[in-house]
């Protein structure tokens, strides 16, 4: 039986070449950097990685390249969700075949507000269609992006029917009551996409954070995980809270790419596929000012 995942996982950005194709070598190098900086693992082609904006073939080729570069499959949590069920099944089978048995799985994100029965049947169809005893699904709840709430009752029903396949949930809704409801479900690893929730999530029995900001502050988030300050006024907590507050003032993916372009001294991180677009220079300057105030101002 596989142990559930725990720790800080980076929701990895996908680097692009000038023609906006995936730069797999850069992706592999970035993943290694994030692991070296303290991340327990990396999650590819989720929201921050713009997974739905890439074809199944692009995502498969990039995953193969990352593993070929030496990243351990057990430390990779690939996002395999697509609008079309057969594509999701194909991507998931491919990942498992490479040794990535832990899968981050968002629901279809075009058809809004499906019934709980529809959501259940989607996940059931993926698990049945993949038909592999090694599969471990981490359900991805991000209704602001997908338009789908994966309610705790659906999660309970899924784990009841597939206790070996359903491993956990990543919640990016920011709704702490929702997280608390998930924490009452036995045998479920609960992750949050909100960095400032990490200490209290761990204290409540949760498993960790899957973070877009880990692309630029992985060492800080690892310290947050290791030290778990209970005081919301602790300098680490104050810095993270201020930084998240600054980032959410802008479109999230372009904002994290702008931070990476500056902090990693690599302008190629500004490249992004339409319909997303880079931050304008004025917004980027304001974001960097807010970053420095949050981090340096709190001596982090």
N, C-alpha and C positions, 0 to 999 in steps of 0.2 A: 504494500500500500504506500503510495507516495505521500510524503509530508506536505501539508499545505504551505503555500508561499508565505513569507513574512519579510518585512523590511521596507526599505525605500527603493522603489523602482522608478526609473526615469521614463516618462512618456516621450520617447525620442523624436526629435524633429527629423524630417527627411531632407537631406541635403540634395541640391539640384545643380546640374551642369548649366551652362549658359543657355542651352536649348531646352531647358526645363525637364530634361530626363533625369532619372534618379542617378546620383553619384554614389554607387555602391561602395567604392573604396573609402570615400569620405564618411559614409554611414558607418562602416565597420570601425574605422579609426575613432569616430566620435563615441561609439558604444564602448570601445576599450577605455577611452579617456574617462567616461562616466563611471565605469566599474573601478578604475584606478582611483577615482576621486571619492569612492565610498558607497556608491549605489550597490545594493544587493543584486539588482537585476535591471534589465532594460525591456521596455515594452515598445514594439514596433508597430507602425501603421494604425495607431489609435486616432484620437482626435488631433492632438498636437502633431502627430506624424502624418496628418492629412490622408489617412488610409483610404477613405471613400473616393479620393481624387485620383487614385492610381488603379490601373488595371490589375486583374488577378495575375497576369503574367509578370508585370513589373514587381508586384509584391513578392511573388515566389522567387524570382531571380535575385532580388535584393536579400531575402532571407538566406538563400543559398550562399550568397557572397559573404554575408556576415559570419555565417558558421564556418565557411572555408577559410576565413581570416583568423579563426581561432577562438571566437566567442563561444562559450559552452552553451549548447542548446537548453540545458536545464536552467540557465540564467536569463533566458529570453521568453517573454510573454507576448507573442504576436497577436495583433488584432486581425481577425479573419472575417468580420461581419461585412456583408454586402446586401444590397437590396434583393438580389435574386438568390433564392435558397440554394440552387445547384452550385453557384459560385462560392457561397459560404462553405458548403460541404467540401468542395474541391480544394479550397485554400486550407481548410482545417486538416483534411487528410494529408495534404502536402507537408504541412508543418509537423504533424505527428511523425510522418515518414522520415523527417530530418532529426527527430529526437526532441522536438518542442511539444511536449505533451500538455503543457499548460497553455490554454487559449483564452484570450480576452474577446468576448463575443457580445457586440452590440446588437440590438434588434434591427430589423429593416427600418430605414429612416426616411422613406418617402411617404408611406401610408400612415397618416397621423391618427393618434388616439385609437388604436385597435382595442378590441375587447381583451380582458384578461385571458379568455379562452384562446383568442388568436395568438397572444404572446406566448402562452404555454405551448400551443401547438407548433409554433415556430421553433422554440428551443428543443422540443421533443423531436421534431423532424430533423434537426441538425444532428442530434445525438444518435437517433436511429439511422440516419443516412451515413454518418461517418462509421458507425458500427465498429468501434475500436475500444477495447477494454482499457487502453492507456489514456484515453481522453480525460482531461480535467478542465472543466469549463469555469471561467470566471465571468459571470454575467456583468454586463456594463450598463449601468443606469445613468443616462445623461439626457433627461427629457428636454432640456433647453436646445439641444442639437438634434436629437432623434425625433422629438415629438411624441415619445413613448415613455410612460411611467411603467416600470417593472415592479409591481406592487409586492409587498412582503408575502402576501398570500400565494402569489404565483411562484415566488422563490421557494416557499415551504412545500408547495405541491410538487415542484420539480425535484427538490432534494429528496422528497418522499418516494418519488418514482425512480429517480436515478441517483441514489446515494453515493455511488462510486464516481459518477461523472460530474456532478455539480460540486465544485470545490469552494467557490466563493463569489463575492460581489464586489465590484468597484463602483462606488457611488460618487458621481460628480454633480449631484443636484445641489449640494450645500445645505440640504435639509437635515438637521441633526436629529429630529424626531424620526425621520426615515431610517437613519443609521442606527438609532437605538432599537428600532423595531427589528432590524436585521440581526442585531447582536443577541436577540433572544432566540434565534434559530440555532439549534444544536448542530455542531459540525460544520459551520459555515465560516470561512475566512472573510473578514470584512475589511476592505480597503476604502480610503477616501481619496478623492482628487483634490481636496482642499488642504493645503499645507498646514494651515494654522490649527486644524483639527487633530493633527497627529498625536500630540501628547495625551489628550483626553481620550482619543480613540484607543490608544494602546492601554491606558489605565482601565478602560471599560471592557477590555478583552479583545479589541480589534487587532488587525494584523499589520497595518502599515499604510503607506502612501504611494500612489502612482501619480507622479508629479511632472507637469510640464516645466515648472521652474527648475526642476533638477537639471535641466540642460545647462543652466548657468550657475546654480548655487548648490551643487551636489554635496560638497563638503559640509556646508551649513546644515542641510537637511539631515545628513548622517549624524551630525552632532545633536540635532534636535531629537532624532530617533534614539540615540544612545543615552542622552541625559534626561529626556522626558520631563522638562520643567513643568511643575504644576501651577506655578504662579503666572498668570497671563501678562504680568508686568515684567517678567524676566526679559533681559535684553534680547535673547534669541526670539522669544515669542513676539515682542514688540516689533522687532525688525521684520519678521515674516509677515505679521499682520499688516504692517505699513506697506510692505512690498506688494502683497497680494492686492491691497486696496488701490495701489497705484496702477498695477497691471490691468485690473478689470475696468479701468477707465477707457481702455483702448480695445480694439479687436484682439482677442487673445493670442492667436497664432502669430500674426505679424508682430505683436509686441514682444513675444519671447524670441522671435527671430532677430528683432532689432537689438535686444539685450545681448544675444549671442554674437552678433556682428561686432558690437563694441567691446564686450568683455573678453571675447576670444580673439579679437583683432582679426576678424575674418569676414570681409564684406560679402562673401558668397552666401552667407546665411540670410541675407535680405531677399534672395531669389525665392519666389513663391508662385505657385500655379494659380492662374485665374480660375474662379472669379475672385479669389483673395488677392490682395495687393499690399505692398510694403507700407509701413507707416511713412507719412510725410516727414521731412526733416525737422519741422518744428515740433511735431509730436514725439519724434525720437529723442530730440534734445530734452524735452520736458520729462520723458520717461527716464532717461539716464540721470537727470537731476534728482528725480524722486528715488531712484535706486540708490544713489550715493547717500542721500539723506537717510534712507531706511537702514542701510547696512553700516555705513561709516558713522552715522549719527548715533547709532546704538552700540558702536564699538564691536561689531560682529566681524 
